[in-house]
Amino acid sequence: MNGHSRQTNTETMIQLLQSWTASGWLRMLDLSFARFLLSLEAQPPALLPLAAALLAHLEGEGHTCLDIARFHREPARYLSGPPDMLSAIQEQIQHWPRLQQWVDQLSPCRVVEQIDQQHRSTPEDGSETPLVLDQGCLYLRRYWRDAQDIARSLTERVKHSIADTVPAETLHPLLSLLFPNDAATPRESVPWQKIACALAMRGRFSIITGGPGTGKTYTAARLMALLMAQAREPLRIVLAAPTGKAAVRINESLHSAMAQLPPLGHLNAAEMSAAFARLGPARTLHSLLGARPGTRRLRHDRQHPLDLDVLIVDEASMIHQEMMAALLRALPEHAQLILLGDQDQLASVEAGAVLADLCSDAGAYDRSTCDWLQATCDCPLEAHHSHINPLSTGVVRLQRSHRFNASIGALADAVQKGETPSAMEILQQEDVLDWYNAPEIRQILELVDSPAGYHPLWEEIRSGAGKKSEEHTLWVQRVLRKYAVFRLLCALRNGPWGVTGINQAVEDYLQETGILNTQGLWYVGRPVLMTRNDPQLGLSNGDIGITLPDPEGKWRVYFPAGDAAPRAILPSRLKYCESAWAMTVHKSQGSEFQHTALILPPQDSPVTSRELLYTAITRAREKFSLFAPAASLEQAIARRTQRMSGLIAALQKPTKYGN
């Protein structure tokens, strides 16, 4: 193809991208990125701007690469936007070139580095290209490097850990002491909690996954006791979580579970208690790594590793790929990493689906692993003879929930398995489940102003005028506890059925009924959600406080502080917050409520998915309400979130390239 033809085809492609941008499907950022890469090429192929814009668009949707063949086969699975526009785009995609033509056009580009099994092509000047083409997948370089670093680090951790394993004959009696009830477990029931501890003692990397109430924290506490009992010197154990709210919860849950542990090995009850007392409070991952505001730079990395022996991270489904790569770079070689999380929950807000990728072969163990479990746990498991990811030897999925109301658990299970008829039948038959299948805003407000909603909270707020000192502190604590009982969750952020619309509807209702005076931005009773970290105030993204009068009648926003008195902060000091009568399902991760109500929009939205529905249901302990037409529910259950990621490919065949 001559230069003039190339230019003509490129201009035609840019015009197509401009039309997609004008329609709102592509962002201006996507178009600008395509133009930037074009400016670096003397004779750019027509597919370059298309590939660049698609890649940028998909990154914004949470994908870390463009799997060209996969995208061409099922474009509807990865595109988002109005149905009429998407159908037109899909029609165009059917006529796009096949994989080899993409490779042939993109691989000679100066802005693309091609990597395959035989060789690695590099620019002549030795510089790094912005794009990487690896086994039919196109990446932004930083996402490709992150995937390689994660694969390399975890593979090395698994490879070199078996030699350090505690002998099976030493572990067996300790595990029997920690899990005495497993001896009475029915023969067909597998003691997964015990297995999780045994496998974690075999390596430097392990994952304990499972839904709420399956005992992840219970198991982690016993694993910590095992590690302490086998350590020659006191271990530096650090707890962490992606958000401040999740960090508080893992603190509370682990310390509660630790209090129930028996003496173990050489550790008597007093020594065990002292060992646990040395544990510092859980930290956010950003704080642990030393994130610097306004930059991607971190205080801890390969050159400045973390000072710890064991790192336990809760709510691992919220960890995005860039954060996982940074965490592994900062982890000392000898350290043990233990991830806790639910692989079926929503993936991270930012790009990647790390926990789901790492758990893709959960429960598949090779012969040597099964022999180890027989020796340590008296547990006969069938070995998998097909090729499995070596990381799976450290992954355990806990399967029995001990926390949910049975109906909520059954609904969550049906949704997770994609069994729509079963889910609808459960919703219609069970008393603890309310389904409003022709929802109106009026119905939402009726629920909100009922004993099952916020009415007890509003009554408590109205009773607090004039309370003094200790009585005032107890009142604030009661208000915070009652607020934590019920929560409205939305799939969408904007619109009448989203967080902004529902929050406004609740505030209007409070004003119209005279329950609370909600005029102005700030008012007594206003719950606020932090939308960004505020290190100066010691508040994290996701923290929630409630606006109440102090003993002198001045307004303060009170935030929970565990067993201590709630923290009081002037409203004027809170720059990054919003009303929180309703919140997105994403923001609810890491929390649980006695009663949760989920609002799905009447119109189909790419945001509503099986994972979102499952996550919302599993926030409820005792009661779940759903505001959704049957069609919206069906569409949500049918839509699985599948992010294109090169992590699984990198784990299956870690590359020797890159740093």
C-alpha positions as CSV (number, residue, x, y, z in Angstrom):
1,M,0.0,0.0,0.0
2,N,1.4,3.4,-1.0
3,G,1.7,6.4,1.3
4,H,-1.3,8.2,-0.2
5,S,-3.6,5.2,0.3
6,R,-2.4,4.7,3.8
7,Q,-3.2,8.4,4.6
8,T,-6.6,8.2,3.0
9,N,-7.5,5.0,5.0
10,T,-6.2,6.6,8.1
11,E,-8.3,9.8,7.6
12,T,-11.4,7.6,7.0
13,M,-10.7,5.8,10.3
14,I,-10.3,9.1,12.2
15,Q,-13.6,10.3,10.8
16,L,-15.2,7.1,12.1
17,L,-13.7,7.7,15.5
18,Q,-14.9,11.3,15.5
19,S,-18.4,10.2,14.8
20,W,-18.2,7.7,17.7
21,T,-16.9,10.4,19.9
22,A,-19.7,12.8,18.9
23,S,-22.3,10.1,19.6
24,G,-20.8,9.8,23.2
25,W,-19.6,6.2,22.8
26,L,-15.9,7.1,22.8
27,R,-14.4,9.7,25.1
28,M,-12.5,12.7,23.9
29,L,-9.5,11.1,25.7
30,D,-9.8,8.0,23.5
31,L,-9.8,10.0,20.3
32,S,-6.9,12.2,21.5
33,F,-4.8,9.1,22.4
34,A,-5.4,7.7,18.8
35,R,-4.3,11.0,17.3
36,F,-1.2,11.2,19.6
37,L,0.0,7.7,18.4
38,L,-0.7,8.7,14.7
39,S,1.6,11.7,15.2
40,L,4.5,9.4,16.1
41,E,4.2,7.3,12.9
42,A,5.5,8.4,9.4
43,Q,3.2,6.0,7.6
44,P,0.6,4.8,10.1
45,P,-1.7,1.8,9.1
46,A,-5.4,2.4,9.2
47,L,-5.9,0.0,12.1
48,L,-3.5,1.9,14.4
49,P,-6.0,4.7,15.4
50,L,-8.8,2.2,15.7
51,A,-6.7,-0.1,17.9
52,A,-5.5,2.9,20.0
53,A,-9.0,4.3,20.6
54,L,-10.5,0.9,21.4
55,L,-7.7,0.1,23.8
56,A,-8.1,3.5,25.6
57,H,-11.9,3.0,25.7
58,L,-11.7,-0.5,27.1
59,E,-9.2,0.6,29.8
60,G,-11.9,3.0,30.9
61,E,-14.3,0.1,31.2
62,G,-11.9,-1.9,33.4
63,H,-10.1,-4.1,30.8
64,T,-6.3,-4.2,30.8
65,C,-5.8,-5.3,27.2
66,L,-7.6,-5.7,23.8
67,D,-7.8,-9.4,23.1
68,I,-8.3,-8.9,19.4
69,A,-9.8,-12.3,18.4
70,R,-12.0,-12.5,21.5
71,F,-13.3,-8.9,21.0
72,H,-14.1,-9.7,17.3
73,R,-16.0,-12.9,18.3
74,E,-18.2,-11.2,21.0
75,P,-18.1,-7.4,20.7
76,A,-21.4,-7.0,22.5
77,R,-19.9,-8.5,25.7
78,Y,-17.3,-5.7,25.9
79,L,-19.1,-2.7,24.5
80,S,-21.3,-0.3,26.5
81,G,-23.6,2.4,25.3
82,P,-27.2,2.9,24.0
83,P,-28.5,-0.3,22.3
84,D,-29.2,1.4,18.9
85,M,-25.7,2.8,18.7
86,L,-24.1,-0.4,19.8
87,S,-25.9,-2.5,17.2
88,A,-24.6,-0.2,14.5
89,I,-21.1,-0.4,15.9
90,Q,-21.3,-4.2,16.1
91,E,-22.5,-4.4,12.5
92,Q,-19.3,-2.5,11.5
93,I,-17.1,-4.8,13.6
94,Q,-18.3,-7.8,11.7
95,H,-16.4,-6.5,8.6
96,W,-13.2,-5.7,10.5
97,P,-10.0,-7.7,9.6
98,R,-9.2,-10.9,11.4
99,L,-6.4,-11.3,14.0
100,Q,-3.5,-11.9,11.6
101,Q,-4.3,-8.8,9.6
102,W,-4.2,-6.8,12.8
103,V,-0.9,-8.3,13.7
104,D,0.5,-7.7,10.2
105,Q,-0.5,-4.0,10.3
106,L,0.4,-3.2,13.9
107,S,3.7,-5.1,14.4
108,P,5.8,-2.9,12.1
109,C,4.7,0.3,13.9
110,R,7.3,2.3,15.8
111,V,4.8,2.7,18.7
112,V,4.2,-1.1,19.0
113,E,6.5,-3.7,20.5
114,Q,5.6,-7.2,19.4
115,I,6.4,-10.2,21.6
116,D,5.8,-13.8,20.7
117,Q,7.2,-17.2,21.7
118,Q,10.2,-16.9,19.4
119,H,11.4,-13.4,19.7
120,R,10.9,-9.9,21.0
121,S,10.9,-7.0,18.6
122,T,12.3,-3.8,20.0
123,P,12.6,-0.3,18.6
124,E,15.9,0.4,16.9
125,D,16.7,3.2,19.4
126,G,16.0,0.9,22.4
127,S,13.2,3.1,23.7
128,E,10.0,1.7,25.2
129,T,7.0,1.8,23.0
130,P,3.6,2.9,24.3
131,L,1.9,-0.3,23.1
132,V,2.8,-3.9,23.4
133,L,1.4,-6.7,21.2
134,D,1.7,-10.1,22.9
135,Q,0.0,-13.3,21.7
136,G,-2.8,-11.5,20.0
137,C,-3.5,-9.1,22.8
138,L,-2.7,-5.3,22.6
139,Y,-1.7,-3.6,25.8
140,L,-0.8,-0.2,27.1
141,R,2.7,-0.8,28.2
142,R,2.2,-0.3,31.9
143,Y,-0.6,-2.8,32.0
144,W,1.5,-5.4,30.1
145,R,4.4,-4.8,32.5
146,D,2.2,-5.1,35.6
147,A,0.8,-8.4,34.4
148,Q,4.3,-9.8,33.8
149,D,5.5,-8.6,37.2
150,I,2.5,-10.1,39.0
151,A,3.0,-13.4,37.1
152,R,6.8,-13.5,37.8
153,S,6.5,-12.6,41.4
154,L,3.8,-15.1,42.3
155,T,5.4,-17.9,40.3
156,E,8.7,-17.4,42.1
157,R,6.9,-17.3,45.4
158,V,5.2,-20.6,44.7
159,K,8.3,-22.2,43.2
160,H,10.7,-21.5,46.1
161,S,8.3,-22.0,49.0
162,I,7.8,-25.8,49.1
163,A,11.3,-26.4,50.5
164,D,10.4,-24.3,53.6
165,T,7.3,-26.3,54.4
166,V,6.6,-27.3,58.0
167,P,6.6,-31.2,58.2
168,A,3.2,-32.7,57.8
169,E,3.6,-34.7,61.1
170,T,4.1,-31.4,62.9
171,L,1.1,-29.7,61.4
172,H,-1.4,-32.5,61.7
173,P,-1.9,-32.3,65.5
174,L,-2.0,-28.4,65.4
175,L,-4.6,-28.4,62.7
176,S,-6.7,-30.9,64.7
177,L,-6.5,-28.7,67.7
178,L,-7.6,-25.6,65.7
179,F,-10.4,-27.4,63.9
180,P,-11.7,-29.9,66.4
181,N,-15.2,-30.0,64.9
182,D,-13.9,-31.3,61.6
183,A,-13.7,-34.7,63.1
184,A,-17.5,-34.7,63.4
185,T,-18.0,-33.3,59.9
186,P,-20.0,-35.6,57.6
187,R,-17.8,-37.7,55.4
188,E,-19.0,-36.1,52.1
189,S,-18.3,-32.6,53.5
190,V,-14.8,-31.2,52.8
191,P,-13.2,-29.2,55.6
192,W,-12.1,-26.3,53.4
193,Q,-11.1,-24.0,56.3
194,K,-8.6,-26.6,57.6
195,I,-7.4,-27.2,54.0
196,A,-6.9,-23.4,53.6
197,C,-4.6,-23.3,56.6
198,A,-2.6,-26.4,55.5
199,L,-2.0,-25.1,52.0
200,A,-1.0,-21.6,53.3
201,M,1.6,-23.3,55.5
202,R,3.0,-24.9,52.4
203,G,3.9,-21.7,50.5
204,R,4.6,-18.0,50.5
205,F,1.4,-17.2,48.6
206,S,-2.2,-18.2,49.3
207,I,-5.8,-17.1,48.7
208,I,-8.8,-17.8,50.9
209,T,-11.9,-17.0,48.8
210,G,-15.5,-17.4,49.6
211,G,-18.8,-15.5,50.1
212,P,-19.7,-13.6,53.3
213,G,-20.1,-15.8,56.3
214,T,-18.0,-18.7,54.9
215,G,-15.3,-18.1,57.6
216,K,-12.5,-16.3,55.8
217,T,-11.6,-14.2,58.8
218,Y,-12.1,-17.2,61.2
219,T,-9.7,-19.2,59.0
220,A,-7.2,-16.4,58.8
221,A,-7.1,-16.0,62.6
222,R,-6.2,-19.7,62.9
223,L,-3.6,-19.4,60.2
224,M,-2.0,-16.6,62.1
225,A,-1.9,-18.7,65.2
226,L,-0.2,-21.5,63.2
227,L,2.4,-19.2,61.8
228,M,3.2,-17.8,65.2
229,A,3.4,-21.2,66.8
230,Q,5.9,-22.4,64.1
231,A,8.0,-19.2,64.0
232,R,11.5,-19.3,65.6
233,E,11.3,-15.6,66.2
234,P,8.3,-13.2,66.6
235,L,6.8,-12.6,63.3
236,R,6.1,-9.1,61.9
237,I,2.5,-9.6,60.7
238,V,0.7,-6.7,59.0
239,L,-3.0,-6.4,58.1
240,A,-4.2,-4.3,55.2
241,A,-7.2,-3.7,53.0
242,P,-8.0,-1.6,49.9
243,T,-10.2,0.9,51.8
244,G,-10.3,2.5,55.3
245,K,-13.7,1.0,56.0
246,A,-12.5,-2.5,55.0
247,A,-9.4,-2.0,57.2
248,V,-11.6,-1.2,60.2
249,R,-13.6,-4.3,59.6
250,I,-10.7,-6.7,59.3
251,N,-9.3,-5.3,62.5
252,E,-12.6,-6.0,64.4
253,S,-13.2,-9.4,62.8
254,L,-9.7,-10.8,63.3
255,H,-9.4,-9.6,66.9
256,S,-12.8,-11.1,67.7
257,A,-11.8,-14.4,66.1
258,M,-8.4,-14.4,67.8
259,A,-10.0,-14.2,71.3
260,Q,-11.5,-17.6,70.7
261,L,-8.3,-19.4,69.9
262,P,-6.8,-22.2,72.1
263,P,-3.2,-22.3,73.2
264,L,-1.1,-23.8,70.4
265,G,2.3,-25.5,70.3
266,H,4.8,-23.6,72.5
267,L,2.4,-20.7,72.8
268,N,0.3,-20.7,76.0
269,A,-2.8,-18.5,76.3
270,A,-0.8,-15.5,77.7
271,E,1.8,-15.7,75.0
272,M,-0.8,-16.0,72.3
273,S,-2.6,-13.0,73.7
274,A,0.7,-11.0,73.8
275,A,1.5,-12.0,70.2
276,F,-1.9,-10.8,69.0
277,A,-1.5,-7.6,71.0
278,R,1.6,-6.8,69.0
279,L,-0.5,-6.6,65.8
280,G,-0.9,-3.0,64.7
281,P,-4.2,-1.7,63.3
282,A,-4.9,-2.7,59.7
283,R,-3.9,-0.1,57.1
284,T,-5.1,0.8,53.7
285,L,-2.9,-0.4,50.9
286,H,-2.2,3.2,49.8
287,S,-1.0,4.0,53.3
288,L,1.0,0.8,53.6
289,L,2.9,1.4,50.4
290,G,3.5,5.1,51.1
291,A,1.4,6.6,48.4
292,R,2.2,10.2,47.6
293,P,-0.8,12.5,46.9
294,G,-1.1,13.6,43.3
295,T,1.5,11.1,41.9
296,R,1.8,7.4,41.2
297,R,5.0,7.3,43.2
298,L,5.2,5.0,46.3
299,R,7.6,5.1,49.2
300,H,8.0,1.3,49.1
301,D,9.2,-0.7,46.0
302,R,11.9,-3.3,45.1
303,Q,14.6,-1.0,46.4
304,H,12.7,0.0,49.5
305,P,10.7,-3.1,50.5
306,L,8.2,-3.3,53.3
307,D,9.4,-4.4,56.7
308,L,7.2,-7.4,57.4
309,D,7.1,-11.2,57.4
310,V,3.5,-11.9,56.8
311,L,0.9,-9.6,54.9
312,I,-2.8,-10.4,55.1
313,V,-5.0,-8.4,52.8
314,D,-8.8,-8.4,53.1
315,E,-11.4,-7.6,50.4
316,A,-8.9,-8.6,47.7
317,S,-11.6,-8.4,45.0
318,M,-11.2,-4.6,45.2
319,I,-7.5,-4.7,44.3
320,H,-6.8,-3.5,40.8
321,Q,-4.0,-4.7,38.7
322,E,-1.7,-1.7,39.1
323,M,-2.0,-1.9,42.9
324,M,-1.3,-5.7,43.0
325,A,1.8,-5.2,40.9
326,A,3.0,-2.4,43.2
327,L,2.3,-4.5,46.3
328,L,4.3,-7.4,45.0
329,R,7.2,-5.2,44.0
330,A,7.3,-3.9,47.6
331,L,7.0,-7.3,49.3
332,P,10.2,-8.8,50.7
333,E,11.2,-12.1,49.0
334,H,10.9,-14.1,52.3
335,A,7.5,-12.7,53.2
336,Q,4.2,-14.6,53.0
337,L,1.2,-13.0,51.2
338,I,-2.3,-14.1,52.2
339,L,-5.3,-12.7,50.3
340,L,-8.9,-12.9,51.6
341,G,-11.8,-12.0,49.3
342,D,-14.9,-13.1,47.4
343,Q,-14.0,-13.8,43.7
344,D,-17.7,-13.5,42.7
345,Q,-18.1,-9.9,43.9
346,L,-17.7,-6.9,41.7
347,A,-14.2,-6.4,40.3
348,S,-12.1,-3.4,41.2
349,V,-13.3,0.1,40.1
350,E,-10.0,0.5,38.2
351,A,-8.7,-1.8,35.5
352,G,-8.2,-5.5,36.1
353,A,-9.9,-8.5,37.7
354,V,-7.0,-9.8,39.7
355,L,-8.7,-11.9,42.3
356,A,-11.0,-13.6,39.7
357,D,-8.0,-14.3,37.5
358,L,-6.0,-15.8,40.3
359,C,-8.9,-17.9,41.5
360,S,-9.7,-19.3,38.0
361,D,-8.5,-22.8,38.9
362,A,-9.6,-22.8,42.6
363,G,-10.1,-26.3,43.9
364,A,-7.9,-27.9,41.2
365,Y,-4.9,-29.6,42.9
366,D,-2.1,-31.8,41.6
367,R,-1.2,-35.2,43.1
368,S,1.6,-33.9,45.5
369,T,-0.8,-31.3,46.9
370,C,-3.5,-33.9,47.5
371,D,-1.0,-36.1,49.2
372,W,0.0,-33.2,51.5
373,L,-3.7,-32.6,52.4
374,Q,-4.2,-36.2,53.2
375,A,-1.1,-36.2,55.5
376,T,-2.0,-32.9,57.3
377,C,-5.8,-32.9,57.2
378,D,-6.9,-36.5,56.8
379,C,-8.7,-35.2,53.7
380,P,-8.7,-37.3,50.5
381,L,-9.2,-35.1,47.5
382,E,-9.1,-36.3,43.9
383,A,-6.1,-34.9,41.9
384,H,-6.5,-33.1,38.7
385,H,-4.4,-34.6,35.9
386,S,-4.9,-31.9,33.3
387,H,-2.6,-28.8,33.2
388,I,-3.4,-26.4,36.0
389,N,-1.9,-23.2,37.1
390,P,0.7,-23.8,39.7
391,L,-0.7,-21.0,41.8
392,S,-3.9,-23.0,42.3
393,T,-2.1,-25.1,44.9
394,G,-2.5,-22.1,47.3
395,V,-6.1,-21.2,46.5
396,V,-9.0,-22.4,48.5
397,R,-12.6,-21.6,48.1
398,L,-14.7,-21.8,51.3
399,Q,-18.2,-22.8,50.4
400,R,-20.5,-23.0,53.4
401,S,-22.0,-19.7,54.8
402,H,-22.6,-19.5,58.5
403,R,-23.9,-16.0,58.6
404,F,-26.8,-15.4,56.1
405,N,-30.4,-16.0,56.5
406,A,-31.0,-19.1,54.5
407,S,-33.2,-17.4,52.0
408,I,-30.7,-14.7,51.3
409,G,-28.0,-17.3,50.8
410,A,-30.2,-19.3,48.4
411,L,-30.9,-16.2,46.4
412,A,-27.2,-15.2,46.2
413,D,-26.3,-18.8,45.1
414,A,-29.0,-18.8,42.4
415,V,-27.8,-15.4,41.1
416,Q,-24.1,-16.4,41.2
417,K,-24.9,-19.6,39.1
418,G,-27.0,-17.6,36.7
419,E,-30.2,-19.5,37.5
420,T,-32.8,-16.8,36.7
421,P,-36.0,-18.8,37.2
422,S,-34.8,-20.1,40.6
423,A,-33.9,-16.6,41.7
424,M,-37.3,-15.2,40.7
425,E,-39.1,-18.1,42.5
426,I,-37.1,-17.5,45.7
427,L,-37.8,-13.7,45.6
428,Q,-41.5,-14.4,45.3
429,Q,-41.8,-17.0,48.1
430,E,-39.6,-15.9,51.0
431,D,-40.7,-13.6,53.8
432,V,-37.3,-12.0,54.3
433,L,-37.1,-11.0,50.6
434,D,-39.3,-8.2,49.2
435,W,-39.5,-7.8,45.4
436,Y,-41.1,-4.7,44.0
437,N,-41.3,-5.7,40.3
438,A,-43.1,-2.5,39.2
439,P,-41.1,0.0,41.2
440,E,-42.0,3.6,41.9
441,I,-40.0,6.2,43.8
442,R,-43.0,6.4,46.1
443,Q,-42.5,2.8,47.1
444,I,-38.9,3.4,47.9
445,L,-39.8,6.3,50.2
446,E,-42.5,4.2,51.9
447,L,-39.8,1.6,52.7
448,V,-37.4,4.2,53.8
449,D,-39.9,5.7,56.3
450,S,-40.8,2.4,57.9
451,P,-39.5,0.4,60.8
452,A,-37.5,-1.7,58.3
453,G,-35.9,1.4,56.8
454,Y,-34.5,4.7,58.3
455,H,-37.5,5.5,60.5
456,P,-35.9,4.3,63.7
457,L,-32.8,6.3,62.9
458,W,-34.9,9.5,62.3
459,E,-36.7,9.0,65.6
460,E,-33.4,8.6,67.4
461,I,-32.0,11.8,65.8
462,R,-35.1,13.8,66.8
463,S,-34.8,12.6,70.4
464,G,-31.3,14.1,70.9
465,A,-31.9,17.8,71.4
466,G,-30.1,19.2,74.5
467,K,-28.2,16.0,75.5
468,K,-25.1,16.7,77.5
469,S,-21.6,15.2,77.9
470,E,-21.7,11.4,78.4
471,E,-25.4,11.1,77.6
472,H,-24.6,13.0,74.3
473,T,-21.8,10.5,73.4
474,L,-24.1,7.5,74.0
475,W,-26.8,9.2,71.8
476,V,-24.3,9.7,69.0
477,Q,-23.2,6.1,69.2
478,R,-26.9,5.0,69.0
479,V,-27.5,7.1,66.0
480,L,-24.5,5.7,64.2
481,R,-25.5,2.1,65.1
482,K,-29.1,2.7,63.8
483,Y,-27.8,4.2,60.6
484,A,-25.7,1.1,60.0
485,V,-28.8,-1.2,60.2
486,F,-30.3,-0.3,56.8
487,R,-28.9,0.9,53.5
488,L,-30.3,1.8,50.0
489,L,-28.0,0.6,47.2
490,C,-28.1,1.8,43.6
491,A,-26.6,0.3,40.5
492,L,-26.3,3.7,38.9
493,R,-24.6,6.9,40.1
494,N,-26.8,9.5,38.2
495,G,-30.4,9.8,37.1
496,P,-33.7,9.4,39.0
497,W,-32.9,5.8,39.9
498,G,-29.2,6.5,40.8
499,V,-27.5,7.7,43.9
500,T,-28.0,11.4,43.2
501,G,-31.7,11.1,42.3
502,I,-32.5,8.8,45.3
503,N,-30.6,11.0,47.8
504,Q,-32.5,14.1,46.5
505,A,-35.8,12.2,46.7
506,V,-35.1,11.2,50.3
507,E,-34.1,14.8,51.3
508,D,-37.2,16.3,49.6
509,Y,-39.4,13.8,51.5
510,L,-37.8,14.6,54.8
511,Q,-38.4,18.3,54.2
512,E,-42.0,17.9,52.9
513,T,-43.0,15.7,55.8
514,G,-41.2,17.8,58.5
515,I,-39.3,14.8,59.8
516,L,-36.0,16.7,59.3
517,N,-35.2,20.2,58.1
518,T,-33.0,19.4,55.0
519,Q,-32.8,23.0,53.6
520,G,-29.3,23.9,52.7
521,L,-26.3,21.7,52.0
522,W,-25.8,20.8,55.7
523,Y,-28.6,19.8,58.1
524,V,-29.0,17.8,61.3
525,G,-29.2,14.1,60.4
526,R,-27.3,14.4,57.1
527,P,-25.2,11.2,56.5
528,V,-22.1,11.9,54.4
529,L,-19.8,9.5,52.6
530,M,-16.2,10.4,52.0
531,T,-15.4,10.3,48.3
532,R,-11.6,10.7,48.6
533,N,-8.9,10.1,51.2
534,D,-8.3,13.1,53.4
535,P,-5.0,12.4,55.3
536,Q,-5.1,15.7,57.2
537,L,-8.4,14.6,58.8
538,G,-7.4,11.0,59.0
539,L,-10.4,10.0,56.9
540,S,-10.5,7.5,54.1
541,N,-12.5,7.1,50.9
542,G,-15.7,5.3,52.0
543,D,-15.8,6.5,55.6
544,I,-19.3,7.6,56.7
545,G,-20.3,10.1,59.3
546,I,-23.6,11.8,60.4
547,T,-24.2,15.5,61.0
548,L,-25.5,16.1,64.6
549,P,-25.5,18.9,67.1
550,D,-22.7,18.8,69.8
551,P,-23.6,19.4,73.5
552,E,-23.5,23.2,72.8
553,G,-25.8,22.9,69.8
554,K,-23.1,23.4,67.1
555,W,-23.1,21.1,64.2
556,R,-20.5,18.5,63.9
557,V,-20.1,15.4,61.6
558,Y,-19.5,12.3,63.8
559,F,-17.5,9.4,62.5
560,P,-17.4,6.0,64.2
561,A,-14.1,5.3,66.0
562,G,-14.5,1.6,67.1
563,D,-14.9,1.3,70.9
564,A,-13.8,4.9,71.4
565,A,-16.0,8.0,71.4
566,P,-17.0,9.0,67.8
567,R,-14.8,11.6,66.1
568,A,-16.3,15.1,65.7
569,I,-15.3,17.2,62.7
570,L,-16.6,20.6,61.6
571,P,-18.7,20.3,58.4
572,S,-16.7,23.1,56.8
573,R,-13.6,21.0,56.9
574,L,-15.1,18.2,54.8
575,K,-14.2,18.9,51.2
576,Y,-14.7,15.5,49.6
577,C,-18.1,14.1,50.7
578,E,-21.7,13.6,49.5
579,S,-25.0,12.7,51.1
580,A,-25.3,9.0,51.9
581,W,-29.0,8.0,52.2
582,A,-28.1,5.9,49.2
583,M,-24.8,4.7,47.8
584,T,-23.6,2.7,44.9
585,V,-23.1,-1.1,45.2
586,H,-19.4,-0.5,44.6
587,K,-19.2,1.8,47.7
588,S,-20.9,-0.8,49.8
589,Q,-18.2,-3.4,49.3
590,G,-16.6,-4.3,52.6
591,S,-19.8,-3.5,54.6
592,E,-22.8,-5.5,55.7
593,F,-26.3,-4.4,56.9
594,Q,-29.2,-6.1,58.6
595,H,-31.4,-4.9,55.7
596,T,-30.3,-3.9,52.3
597,A,-32.5,-2.6,49.5
598,L,-31.2,-2.6,45.9
599,I,-32.6,-0.3,43.2
600,L,-32.1,-1.3,39.5
601,P,-33.1,1.1,36.8
602,P,-36.1,0.3,34.6
603,Q,-34.0,0.6,31.5
604,D,-31.3,-1.9,30.7
605,S,-27.8,-0.6,31.6
606,P,-24.4,-2.2,31.0
607,V,-23.6,-1.4,34.6
608,T,-26.1,-3.9,35.9
609,S,-24.6,-7.4,36.0
610,R,-24.6,-10.7,37.8
611,E,-21.7,-9.6,40.0
612,L,-23.3,-6.3,41.0
613,L,-26.5,-8.1,41.9
614,Y,-24.6,-10.8,43.9
615,T,-22.6,-8.1,45.7
616,A,-25.7,-6.2,46.7
617,I,-27.5,-9.3,47.9
618,T,-24.6,-10.4,50.0
619,R,-24.5,-7.1,51.8
620,A,-27.7,-8.1,53.6
621,R,-27.6,-10.3,56.7
622,E,-31.3,-10.6,57.6
623,K,-33.5,-9.0,54.9
624,F,-33.1,-8.0,51.3
625,S,-35.5,-5.8,49.2
626,L,-35.3,-5.4,45.5
627,F,-36.8,-2.6,43.4
628,A,-36.5,-3.9,39.8
629,P,-38.8,-4.9,36.9
630,A,-38.5,-8.5,35.9
631,A,-36.8,-7.6,32.7
632,S,-34.1,-5.6,34.5
633,L,-33.5,-8.5,36.9
634,E,-33.2,-11.0,34.0
635,Q,-30.8,-8.8,32.1
636,A,-28.6,-8.3,35.2
637,I,-28.4,-12.1,35.9
638,A,-27.6,-12.8,32.3
639,R,-24.8,-10.2,32.0
640,R,-21.5,-11.5,33.4
641,T,-18.7,-9.1,33.9
642,Q,-15.8,-10.5,31.9
643,R,-12.8,-8.2,31.7
644,M,-10.1,-8.8,29.1
645,S,-6.9,-9.3,31.0
646,G,-3.5,-10.7,30.1
647,L,-2.9,-11.9,33.6
648,I,-4.1,-15.5,33.1
649,A,-2.0,-15.8,30.0
650,A,1.0,-14.4,31.8
651,L,0.5,-16.8,34.7
652,Q,0.3,-19.8,32.4
653,K,3.5,-18.8,30.6
654,P,5.4,-16.1,32.5
655,T,7.5,-14.1,30.2
656,K,11.2,-13.4,30.8
657,Y,10.8,-9.9,29.3
658,G,10.4,-6.6,31.0
659,N,10.9,-5.2,34.5
